[in-house]
Amino acid sequence: MQKHTYFLSDMHLGLPLYNPAEREKKVVRFLDSVKNTAGDIYLLGDVFDFWWEYKYVVPKGYVRFLGKLAELTDSGVNIHFFVGNHDLWIKNYLAYECSVKIYHKPEEITIGNKIFFLAHGDRLGNGIEVKPTMLQRVFANRFLQWLYSTIHPRWGLAFGYTWSKHSRLSKEVSTPWRGKDELLFRLATKMAERSKVDYFIFGHRHTPVQMDLPNRAKLLILSDWITGCTYAEFDGNNIELKEFKG
């Protein structure tokens, strides 16, 4: 049987809003529902609302989700994790404990006879990458990351969760898609004109979108799992955005 490929993003596990326990269980139910048909599953960022790995400490919780990842990889399903702007500090814990492959930048990947350009979607624009904000530079600075890692987990993780919750409360869960004015649309259009990419798939925007691009390429934006619970399914020939209601 032809194995399918699945794409989902923006679960924001750990966000203490919008019934977090049920959100994690729903993601686990979805993963369980595709375990017999999936060959590869791509998690396109902001899987966790905040994640920081110390050398010997990781955030508590996520037991059902992490257990399901380990179960899937043990059974032969390939799990791919693209870091987002909320979980960009992912290091090697998931790779070691759950056999998950971690990506820290956009990737062009061939699946079957189709070419996919995959990324979370933050810091992307008319070129491949837009100029980072001051806050993004702070988050990505290795020296500052090292300094943060010297803070005791009791305070380091508490601060991270507080910042993450404040970030979500300061804006809407999702905002209207502006069509051709969107930076991700401009990026995909520009790349489609000069490449052989068939599908551009991103998260980050928290709203489901499917648009045609030059050279028969398509742009797909995945919604979050706070409100929409959409995912993309590729059967080896065609791709479709779907909503999980289980």
N, C-alpha and C positions, 0 to 999 in steps of 0.2 A: 504493500500500500504506500502511495506517495505521502510522505510526511509533510505536514504544513508548518509554516513559519508564522509566529505571532509577534505583534508589536504592541506595547502599552507603556504608559508613562504617568507621571504626576499623581502617584498614589498618596504622597505626603504622609506616610505612616509615621505615627508619633505626634502628629498635630493634635493638640488636646481640644479640638473643636469638631463639630459635625459628626458625633458618634464615632470616635476613633476605633473602638474595639470592633464594631460592626464593619467598618471599612476594611480593616485587616482581614477579618473573616471572609468578606466578600472577595477580596483579591485571592485568598487561598482557595475559595470555592472555584473561582475561575481557573486558576492554575490546575486544580484537580480535574476540572472538566475537560481540559485539553491534553492531559498527560498521555493519553493513548494515541493522539493524532499529531502531537508536536515533535518536530525534529529539532527546531531552534526556537527560543523565546528571547526577544530583545526588549529589555527594560530601558527606556530612553530618558532616564533622569528624573530627579526629584522623587525617587522611590521613597526616600525618607525625608521628613520635613527638616530634620537636622541629624547629622551624623558626624561624630568625631572619634577617631581611633587614637587612644593612647597606646603605648607599647604593650601594656598588660591589661588594659581596660577598654571595653566598648560599651555603648549605651545599652541599658537593660531593656527587656521587652522584645517584641517581634518574634517570639518563640514559634508561633504557628507559621509565620511567613518564612523564616529562615529554615525551619524544619522541612517545609514543602520544597524550597529550593534544593536542599540537600537530597531529598527523596527523588526529585526529578533528575538531577545530575547523576545520581547513583544509578538511575534506570537508563541512562544514555541520552537524555535530553540535554542539549547545549544551551546554557543560560548566558546571555551577554548583557552586561550592565554598563550603560553610558552614564557617567556622572552628570548631574545637573547643577544648578546654582545653589541648591539647598543641601546637596550631599556631595559637594566637590572634594571633601576631605576623605573620601573613601580611599583606603590604602590596600592592605593585603589580607584583611581578615576574611572577607567573603570568598576571595580566591582560595585561601587555605582551607577554610572550614566547609565551604559549600561548592567548591570547584567552579566558581563563577568567573568568567572572563571579564576583566575590567577595561574600559576605554575612557581615556581622559581628553579625547579630542574627536572631532567628526571623522567618520570613516566611510570610504567607498567600498562596498562589499558586494560580491557576486553571489546570488542565490539562484540556483538553477541556471536558467539562461537569461536572467534579468540582473540589472545593475542597480543597487540601492545606495543612496547617499543618506547616511543616518547621523543624527546628532540630537542633543536635547533641544537646542534652539536658541539658547541665550548667547549673546555676544556675536550673533550672525547678522549680516546685512548685505549691502551691495557687493562687498567683496566676500571672502570667506569669513573674515573676522572683523568686527568693528572695534574701535578703540575702547578699551575697558574704562569703566568709571573708577573714581578714586577708591570707592568701597571694594570694587572687584579686585583692584590692585592689592589692597590690603589683604583680602582673603587669599590671594594667590601667592603672596610673598612668603618664601620659604623660611626666612629668618623670623618673621612675625609668627608664622605657624609654629616654629620651634619654641618661641617665647610662650605662646598660648599653651603648648603642651606641657610647660613646666607648672602651670596652674593645677592645683589639686582637682581631680575629677568632680568632687562635690560642688565646686564653684564653676569650673570650666563648662561642665555639661549643663548646669543650671542656667548659666548665662546664655548658652547657645539655644536652649529651649525657649527661654524668655524672649530672646531676639527674634527667633523664628515665629513664635506666636504673634508678636507685635507686628512683624512684617505682613502676616496674613490678615490681621485685623485692620491694617492701614489701607487695604485695597479690596476691591471686589474679587470674588473667587475666579470669575471669568469676565472678560470684557468683549464687546462686539468686534468681530473680525472686519477689518477695513479693506478687504479685498486687495486690489493692486497697489494700495498705499502701504501695505505691510512689508517690513524689511525681509521677512522670510520668503515672501512671494517674489520680491525683487531678486534676492539671492538665487532662488531656484530657477527663475526665468533666465537670468544671466548665465548660470551654469548649464542649463538645458540647451541653450543655443550653441554651445561649444563643446559639449560632452555627449557621451552615450548613456548617461544615467536615465533609467526608466522611471524610478520612483524616488522622490525626496520625502522622507518621513521625519517629522519633528514632534516634540511635545512643547512644553513651556507656556504655550498661549492659553491653555485650559479651555479650548473651544474646538469642536470637531469641524474639520474643513477638508474638502476634496476638490481640487481644481486642476484643469488641464493646462499644460505648459507647451512650449515649442517642442518640435521633434517627437510628438506623441508621449512626452513624459507627463507624469502626474505629481502633484503636490498633495500630501496628506498630513494633516495636523491632528494629533490625538487629543482628546479632551482629558481632563483630570478624572480621578475616581472619587472625588468629593461629591460631584453632582452628576456627571454624564456617564462615566464608566464605559467609554468607548475603547475599542482596540481595533487593530487591523489584522486581517488574516490573509496570508498568501498561500495558495494551493499548488504553486509551481507554475501556474500559467496566468492567473488573475488575482487581483488584490481587492479587498472589500473592507470598508469601515463597518463595524458592527457594534452593538451595545449589549453588554452583559447584564442580564436581569435576574440571574440566579441567586 
